[in-house]
């Protein structure tokens, strides 16, 4: 059956299931109706035979005897010869011989036919007899005797036909019961087979569609490496292959988009590195020159040393993922340089637990945040302010906090920055670049959050996963 249905589509398979049940069912019904029709035909033939025989029995003897009596006495009532009843009797026996199926009945009707032929011969013999007495003798010994035999044999024929009819009725009743049982059993079996086939077909389709829905759900959840579902049905197999191929293509497209994003973020990093910061470099060199002119050689050497550490880490041989202690050293060198320039308004504090020193994170994550805190928080507020950097381990992530007690942000500026971070817009190049690079390496649930109150200060939290994706 699988070889037959394997080449069919779903519509053809459904038709095959229905026809495989309905055709045998129709055949059973046709056979049953044919059996009933055959019995009905036989019953009608027997009923007709009995009716004809009964009419023959009622009229034949009395009519023939009376007419032959009139003929024997040469009465004017019977001038026609021979009586038409004999010819009619021969035609009736001929018809009944053709339609009689019972062996005993057929034998009786043949006897009736033989007696009728003999009667006709005796009537012809009587017509040649001139003597009245001889005609009366022939009437008594031949005509009356033969009509009596014909009447008795016809009654015997009626008896046999009635007996055959009774047997046929009994047989028909039994066969009808058998036919009903067979048809009912066939209907039950075939309907059972139809239900079994329909349930099996629907279950297979449901399972297949359910598996395809799970694959679609996996694709919707971002899992594009879905299994290919082997299906018996051509349409479902094509659909499964199409979904699998589509998922693979979507996955490949997303990988291409991700690579493009990685390339874009690497470009952003390079721009960020190139931007670090011409003005910062110029101002630092001016400060070093001023220290040399003021003969503060130790301060100048210290500042050059911090500047060397700053650029050595910032330009570290193209690596985008570095250790947290290296990122803190880079940020510390920046803060030490800036503190020489802004010693009257800037203090800083850095807290790094020893257990987090080897934690790996994207380069230039903290320094741009510290630069924002300095230029948009500390410098905008009168008096001395402080920048504090702290790191703490969470469940599967690390939280880095950069906070200051500078001027803070107005509510509309804070909401503008938050909306820009959520939408990916550029609202502060350093802050946006840090947020997007963390999402790229760690996932969308990680990144930067801003908390600020105007006049009190700003707190920026950076949440980074312990499992960093590989570098592009």
C-alpha positions in Angstrom: 0.0 0.0 0.0 2.9 2.4 0.8 4.2 1.8 -2.7 0.8 2.8 -4.1 0.2 5.8 -1.9 3.8 7.0 -1.9 3.4 8.6 -5.3 0.1 10.3 -4.3 -0.5 13.8 -3.0 -2.6 14.4 0.1 -5.9 14.8 -1.9 -5.3 11.6 -3.8 -4.5 9.7 -0.6 -7.7 10.9 1.1 -9.7 9.8 -2.0 -7.9 6.4 -1.9 -8.9 5.9 1.7 -12.5 6.7 1.0 -12.8 4.7 -2.2 -11.0 1.7 -0.7 -13.9 1.5 1.8 -16.8 2.7 -0.3 -16.2 0.4 -3.3 -16.3 -2.9 -1.3 -19.3 -1.5 0.6 -21.1 -0.6 -2.6 -20.3 -4.1 -4.0 -21.8 -5.8 -0.9 -25.0 -3.7 -1.3 -25.2 -4.5 -5.0 -24.8 -8.2 -4.3 -27.5 -8.1 -1.6 -29.9 -6.2 -3.9 -29.2 -8.7 -6.7 -30.0 -11.6 -4.4 -33.2 -10.0 -3.3 -34.1 -9.2 -7.0 -33.5 -12.9 -8.0 -35.7 -14.2 -5.2 -38.4 -11.7 -6.0 -38.3 -12.7 -9.6 -38.7 -16.4 -8.7 -41.4 -15.7 -6.2 -43.4 -13.7 -8.9 -43.0 -16.5 -11.4 -44.3 -19.2 -8.9 -47.2 -16.9 -7.9 -48.1 -16.4 -11.5 -47.8 -20.2 -12.2 -50.1 -21.0 -9.2 -52.6 -18.3 -10.3 -52.8 -19.6 -13.9 -53.1 -23.2 -12.7 -55.9 -22.3 -10.3 -57.9 -20.6 -13.0 -57.2 -23.6 -15.3 -58.4 -26.0 -12.7 -61.6 -24.1 -11.9 -63.0 -23.9 -15.5 -61.4 -26.6 -17.6 -63.1 -29.9 -16.6 -66.6 -28.5 -16.3 -66.4 -26.7 -19.6 -64.9 -29.6 -21.6 -67.2 -32.2 -20.1 -70.3 -30.2 -20.9 -69.3 -29.3 -24.4 -68.3 -32.9 -25.2 -71.7 -34.1 -23.8 -73.6 -31.7 -26.1 -71.4 -32.8 -29.0 -72.0 -36.5 -28.3 -75.7 -36.0 -28.4 -75.5 -33.7 -31.5 -77.0 -30.8 -29.6 -77.3 -27.5 -31.3 -75.5 -25.9 -28.3 -72.2 -27.4 -29.4 -71.7 -27.4 -33.1 -68.0 -26.1 -33.0 -65.4 -28.9 -32.8 -63.1 -29.5 -31.1 -63.6 -27.2 -28.0 -61.2 -24.3 -27.7 -60.4 -25.2 -24.1 -58.1 -28.0 -25.2 -56.0 -25.7 -27.4 -55.9 -23.2 -24.6 -54.8 -25.9 -22.2 -51.9 -26.9 -24.4 -50.7 -23.3 -24.6 -50.9 -22.9 -20.8 -49.0 -26.1 -20.2 -46.3 -24.9 -22.6 -45.9 -21.6 -20.8 -45.9 -23.3 -17.4 -43.3 -25.8 -18.5 -41.0 -22.9 -19.3 -41.4 -21.1 -16.0 -41.6 -24.1 -13.6 -38.3 -24.6 -11.7 -39.4 -27.3 -9.2 -38.6 -30.9 -10.4 -41.9 -32.4 -9.1 -44.0 -29.5 -10.5 -42.3 -29.8 -13.9 -43.1 -33.5 -13.9 -46.7 -32.8 -13.1 -47.1 -30.1 -15.8 -45.5 -32.4 -18.4 -48.1 -35.0 -17.3 -50.9 -32.5 -17.8 -49.5 -31.7 -21.3 -49.4 -35.4 -22.1 -53.0 -35.9 -20.9 -54.1 -32.9 -23.0 -52.6 -34.4 -26.1 -54.3 -37.7 -25.4 -57.6 -35.9 -24.7 -57.3 -34.2 -28.1 -56.7 -37.5 -29.8 -59.8 -39.0 -28.0 -61.9 -36.1 -29.0 -60.8 -36.5 -32.6 -61.6 -40.3 -32.3 -65.0 -39.4 -30.9 -65.7 -37.1 -33.9 -65.3 -40.1 -36.3 -67.7 -42.3 -34.3 -71.2 -42.4 -35.8 -72.9 -44.6 -33.2 -74.6 -42.7 -30.3 -73.9 -45.5 -27.9 -70.2 -45.7 -28.8 -70.0 -42.0 -28.4 -71.5 -42.2 -24.9 -69.1 -44.9 -24.0 -66.2 -42.9 -25.3 -67.5 -39.9 -23.4 -67.7 -41.9 -20.1 -64.5 -44.0 -20.5 -62.2 -41.5 -22.2 -63.3 -37.9 -22.1 -64.5 -37.8 -18.5 -61.6 -39.9 -17.3 -59.0 -37.7 -19.0 -60.4 -34.4 -17.8 -60.5 -35.8 -14.3 -56.8 -36.9 -14.6 -55.9 -33.5 -16.0 -57.7 -31.8 -13.1 -56.0 -34.0 -10.5 -52.6 -33.6 -12.1 -53.1 -29.8 -12.2 -54.0 -29.8 -8.6 -50.9 -31.9 -7.9 -48.9 -29.2 -9.8 -50.5 -26.5 -7.7 -49.5 -28.4 -4.6 -45.9 -28.8 -5.7 -45.6 -25.2 -6.7 -47.1 -24.1 -3.3 -44.6 -26.4 -1.6 -41.8 -25.0 -3.7 -42.9 -21.5 -2.9 -42.9 -22.3 0.9 -39.4 -23.7 0.6 -38.3 -20.6 -1.4 -39.8 -18.3 1.2 -37.9 -20.2 3.9 -34.7 -20.1 1.9 -35.2 -16.5 1.0 -35.8 -15.6 4.7 -32.5 -17.4 5.7 -30.6 -15.8 2.8 -31.9 -12.4 3.6 -30.9 -12.8 7.3 -27.4 -14.0 6.1 -27.3 -11.1 3.6 -28.2 -8.6 6.3 -25.7 -10.0 8.7 -23.0 -10.0 6.0 -23.8 -6.5 4.9 -24.0 -5.3 8.5 -20.7 -6.9 9.3 -19.1 -5.6 6.1 -20.4 -2.1 6.9 -19.1 -2.3 10.4 -15.7 -3.6 9.3 -15.4 -1.2 6.4 -16.5 1.8 8.5 -14.0 0.7 11.1 -11.3 0.5 8.5 -12.4 3.9 7.2 -12.2 5.4 10.7 -8.9 3.7 11.3 -7.5 5.1 8.1 -9.0 8.5 8.6 -7.6 8.7 12.2 -4.2 7.4 11.2 -4.1 9.9 8.3 -5.2 12.8 10.4 -2.8 11.8 13.3 0.1 11.6 10.8 -0.8 15.0 9.4 -1.3 16.5 12.9 2.1 15.1 14.0 3.8 16.4 10.9 2.2 19.8 11.2 3.0 19.9 14.9 6.7 19.2 14.2 6.7 21.8 11.5 5.1 24.3 13.9 7.9 23.5 16.5 10.5 24.2 13.8 8.8 27.5 12.9 8.7 28.3 16.7 12.4 27.5 17.0 13.1 29.8 14.0 11.0 32.5 15.6 13.0 32.1 18.8 16.3 32.6 16.9 17.3 28.9 16.6 18.0 28.4 12.9 19.8 25.1 13.1 16.6 23.1 13.0 16.3 19.3 12.1 14.9 18.2 8.8 11.7 16.2 9.4 11.3 13.2 7.1 7.8 13.0 5.9 5.8 10.3 3.9 3.7 12.9 2.2 5.2 14.8 -0.6 3.7 18.2 0.3 4.8 18.0 3.9 8.2 16.9 2.9 8.5 19.9 0.5 7.2 22.2 3.3 9.7 20.7 5.8 12.6 21.2 3.4 11.4 24.7 2.6 11.3 25.7 6.3 14.7 24.1 6.9 16.3 25.8 3.9 14.6 29.1 4.9 15.9 28.8 8.4 19.4 28.1 7.1 19.2 31.1 4.8 17.9 33.4 7.6 20.7 32.1 9.9 23.3 32.8 7.2 21.8 36.3 6.6 21.9 37.0 10.3 25.5 35.8 10.5 26.3 38.2 7.6 24.5 41.0 9.3 26.3 40.2 12.6 29.7 40.2 10.8 28.8 43.5 9.2 27.9 44.8 12.7 31.2 43.5 14.1 33.1 45.2 11.3 31.1 48.4 11.9 31.9 48.2 15.7 35.6 47.6 15.0 35.5 50.7 12.8 33.8 52.5 15.7 36.5 51.3 18.0 39.2 52.5 15.6 37.4 55.9 15.4 37.1 55.9 19.2 40.8 55.2 19.5 41.6 57.8 16.9 39.4 60.2 18.8 41.3 59.6 22.1 41.3 62.5 22.0 43.4 65.0 19.9 42.5 67.7 22.3 43.4 65.5 25.3 46.8 64.8 23.6 47.4 68.4 22.8 46.5 69.6 26.2 48.6 66.9 27.9 51.6 67.9 25.7 51.0 71.5 26.5 51.0 70.7 30.3 54.2 68.7 30.0 55.9 71.6 28.1 54.7 74.0 30.8 56.1 71.6 33.5 59.4 71.5 31.7 59.6 75.3 31.4 58.8 75.5 35.1 61.6 73.1 35.8 59.2 70.6 37.3 61.0 67.7 35.7 59.7 64.9 38.0 56.1 66.0 37.3 56.8 66.1 33.5 58.4 62.7 33.5 55.6 61.2 35.6 53.0 62.7 33.2 54.9 61.3 30.1 55.0 57.9 31.8 51.2 58.0 32.4 50.7 59.1 28.8 52.8 56.2 27.5 50.7 53.7 29.6 47.5 55.3 28.3 48.4 55.0 24.6 50.1 51.6 25.0 46.9 50.0 26.2 44.6 52.1 24.0 46.5 51.0 20.9 47.2 47.4 22.1 48.1 45.5 18.9 44.5 45.4 17.6 43.1 43.4 20.5 39.5 44.3 21.3 39.1 42.1 24.4 41.4 42.8 27.3 41.6 42.0 31.0 39.8 44.2 33.5 43.1 45.1 35.2 44.4 46.4 31.9 41.3 48.5 31.3 41.5 49.9 34.9 45.3 50.7 34.3 44.3 52.5 31.1 41.6 54.4 32.9 43.9 55.1 35.9 46.6 56.6 33.7 43.9 58.9 32.1 42.7 60.0 35.5 46.2 60.6 36.8 47.0 62.8 33.8 43.7 64.7 34.2 44.2 65.1 37.9 47.5 67.0 37.2 45.5 69.4 35.0 42.4 69.6 37.2 43.9 69.0 40.7 41.7 71.8 42.1 38.4 70.3 41.0 39.0 66.5 40.6 39.4 63.6 42.9 39.0 60.0 41.9 38.7 56.6 43.5 39.0 53.1 41.9 37.9 49.8 43.5 38.8 46.5 41.7 38.5 43.2 43.7 41.4 40.9 43.0 39.0 38.1 41.9 38.0 40.3 38.9 41.4 41.3 37.6 41.4 38.6 35.0 37.9 39.2 33.9 37.8 39.9 30.1 35.8 42.8 28.6 35.8 44.9 25.4 38.6 47.5 25.4 37.7 51.2 26.0 34.7 50.4 28.1 35.4 52.5 31.2 37.6 55.4 29.9 34.9 57.0 27.7 32.5 56.9 30.6 35.1 58.6 32.9 35.7 61.2 30.2 32.0 62.0 30.0 31.8 62.2 33.8 34.8 64.6 33.8 33.7 67.0 31.0 29.9 66.9 31.5 29.7 66.5 35.3 32.8 67.6 37.2 33.8 70.5 35.1 30.3 71.9 35.0 30.0 72.1 38.7 31.7 74.7 40.9 34.0 73.3 43.5 35.7 70.0 43.9 34.0 66.8 42.7 35.0 63.1 42.7 34.7 60.3 40.2 34.4 56.8 41.7 34.8 53.5 39.8 33.8 50.3 41.4 33.5 46.7 40.1 31.5 43.8 41.6 30.7 40.3 40.6 27.1 39.2 40.1 25.4 36.0 39.0 26.9 35.3 35.6 27.9 38.9 35.1 30.0 41.8 36.3 28.7 45.2 37.2 31.0 48.2 36.6 29.8 51.5 38.0 31.2 55.0 37.1 29.6 57.7 39.3 30.3 61.3 40.0 28.9 64.0 42.2 29.1 66.6 39.5 26.3 68.7 38.1 24.2 65.8 36.9 21.7 65.8 34.0 18.5 67.6 33.5 15.5 65.2 33.1 14.9 65.9 29.4 18.6 65.2 28.6 18.6 62.0 30.7 15.5 60.7 28.9 17.0 61.7 25.5 20.1 59.6 26.3 18.1 56.6 27.5 15.9 56.7 24.4 19.0 57.0 22.2 20.6 53.9 23.9 17.4 51.9 23.4 17.0 52.9 19.7 20.6 52.7 18.8 20.8 56.4 17.9 24.0 58.4 18.3 23.6 60.6 21.3 27.1 61.0 22.6 29.6 58.9 20.5 31.5 57.3 23.4 28.5 56.3 25.4 26.6 54.8 22.4 29.7 53.0 21.2 30.3 51.4 24.6 26.6 50.3 24.9 26.4 48.8 21.4 29.8 46.9 21.6 28.7 45.3 24.9 25.4 44.2 23.3 27.4 42.8 20.4 29.7 40.7 22.6 27.4 39.8 25.4 23.8 39.9 24.2 20.9 42.4 24.1 20.2 42.0 27.9 23.6 43.5 28.7 24.8 47.1 28.3 24.7 50.6 29.8 22.2 52.2 32.2 22.1 55.8 33.2 20.9 57.2 36.5 21.2 61.0 37.1 19.7 63.8 39.1 20.4 67.4 38.2 22.5 69.1 40.9 23.5 65.8 42.6 25.5 63.8 40.1 25.3 60.9 37.6 25.7 57.1 38.0 26.4 55.0 34.9 26.1 51.2 35.3 27.7 48.8 32.8 26.6 45.1 33.0 28.9 42.7 31.2 28.4 38.9 30.8 31.1 36.5 32.1 30.9 34.7 28.8 32.2 37.0 26.1 31.5 36.0 22.5 34.7 35.5 20.4 36.3 38.4 18.7 35.3 38.9 15.0 
